[in-house]
Amino acid sequence: MKKYICVTIEDKIEASGNDYNKGFRKCRTKELAQEIEDICNDNDEKGYDLVSIVPILQGEHVVISNDGAWANSTTEGVIITFKAR
């Protein structure tokens, strides 16, 4: 048994928006939360304790008009670290 293990969950984003703003992306939070729960319970049964859950963020800059712009960051997934008991 390894002392530490890391698990990644990726690609939990989807495009959304309208004709004006097609580049907006959002996290599929319910799907991500369920997957985190499943992985944590599975590794608990294998004898590992949760150490941390770190979000994977993706920055994005979208121009709205010639006069201004806005930016956001979207949670794309997580890195989960476990330690053997």
C-alpha positions in Angstrom: 0.0 0.0 0.0 1.3 3.4 -0.9 1.5 6.0 1.8 0.0 8.8 -0.3 -2.2 8.7 -3.4 -3.6 11.4 -5.6 -6.7 11.2 -7.8 -7.7 13.7 -10.4 -11.2 14.5 -11.7 -11.1 16.5 -14.9 -13.3 17.9 -17.7 -16.3 18.8 -15.5 -17.1 21.9 -17.5 -19.7 22.7 -20.2 -20.1 25.5 -22.6 -23.2 27.7 -22.0 -24.3 31.1 -23.1 -26.3 32.7 -25.9 -25.5 34.0 -29.4 -23.8 37.1 -27.8 -21.7 35.1 -25.3 -20.9 31.6 -26.6 -17.6 31.3 -24.7 -19.0 31.2 -21.1 -18.2 27.9 -19.3 -19.6 26.5 -16.1 -18.8 23.6 -13.8 -21.1 20.6 -13.8 -21.2 20.8 -10.0 -23.7 18.0 -9.2 -21.7 15.5 -11.3 -18.4 16.7 -9.8 -19.8 16.4 -6.2 -21.0 12.9 -6.8 -17.7 11.8 -8.3 -15.8 13.3 -5.3 -18.2 11.4 -2.9 -17.7 8.1 -4.7 -13.9 8.4 -4.8 -13.7 9.4 -1.2 -15.9 6.5 0.0 -14.0 4.1 -2.2 -10.6 5.1 -0.9 -11.9 5.2 2.7 -12.9 1.5 2.3 -9.3 0.8 1.0 -7.8 2.3 4.2 -7.0 5.8 3.1 -7.9 9.1 4.9 -8.7 12.3 3.0 -5.9 14.9 3.1 -7.1 17.6 0.7 -9.3 18.5 -2.2 -7.8 21.2 -4.4 -9.7 22.7 -7.3 -8.3 22.9 -10.8 -9.2 26.3 -12.1 -9.2 27.5 -15.7 -9.0 31.3 -16.3 -10.9 32.8 -19.2 -11.0 36.3 -20.6 -14.0 37.2 -22.8 -14.4 40.6 -24.6 -17.9 41.9 -24.4 -17.5 45.1 -26.4 -14.9 47.6 -27.5 -15.4 49.5 -24.3 -14.8 46.8 -21.8 -14.2 43.2 -21.0 -14.6 40.7 -18.2 -12.8 37.6 -17.0 -13.7 34.6 -14.9 -12.3 31.4 -13.7 -14.1 28.1 -13.9 -13.6 25.0 -11.7 -12.6 22.4 -14.2 -12.0 19.5 -11.8 -10.2 18.6 -8.6 -7.1 16.9 -7.3 -7.8 14.7 -4.2 -5.0 13.5 -2.0 -5.3 10.6 0.4 -3.0 9.2 3.1 -2.9 5.6 4.3 -4.1 5.0 7.9 
